[in-house]
Amino acid sequence: MGAVGIGALLVSLQLTDSAFPSGFYTLSHSLEGYAHASAITPDTLPLLLEDLLLHGVGPADATALALAHRATKAGDPEAVVRIDEHLFATKLGQEMRRAATRTGRQLLDLATEVFDDPRIGEYFARVVARAAPGTQAVAAGVIYAATDVPARQAVVSDLFAFCASFAGAALRLRLTDHRRAQTLLRSAAPVIEMAAEAALRRELPDVGATVFTSDVMSGRHERADARLFAS
């Protein structure tokens, strides 16, 4: 692997590390809502993760990330804003919108300092000025493009980060243990590949999730008396 490839790999590893304080790992992605409703078991965890990848985060966030990456590479920040607004509008629940923009803003804020690329700082300034929502997926697309991480690697990396966050939430909710969590992540690999390839082929009108049960669980979670996660 050449120097450029190693550099891109290192950026991907840093951004997907749970120690990177974007707030992404404070989310359960509606899993806590499923747990509250007793609608999930250790045996059905892989099925829920697959559905979320193929019908939720893949068509929505991963697709928006790929499009934002392309627009950033093309030097078109206005297109990035349109992608950001579109993705934000597809998030039906207040909790999911708030989680997406909180983590996106934190990601841009830190990346502005860590990676020192003007494109990241300029987009963060738009978010601070409320000229763009600053969703996590679009923020990641901007950062990956600015740091020369190829689009396919960027999408796969972010999908893996989603899966790792989901597995971490399952651990904290006692729906799995450390060994089974690793098996869960490994079994998701082919699904990540499918979700990534589909995301790279879509255009802006295609952005949007169809995981309505997850939306319902998120809405219930938003009104729960006690919550461990932000979503």
PyMOL commands that set and color helices and strands:
alter all, ss='L'
color gray80, all
select helices_A, chain A and resi 3-16+24-26+31-36+45-73+77-90+94-115+118-128+136-146+151-172+178-187+189-201+204-206+212-222
alter helices_A, ss='H'
color red, helices_A
deselect
rebuild
show_as cartoon
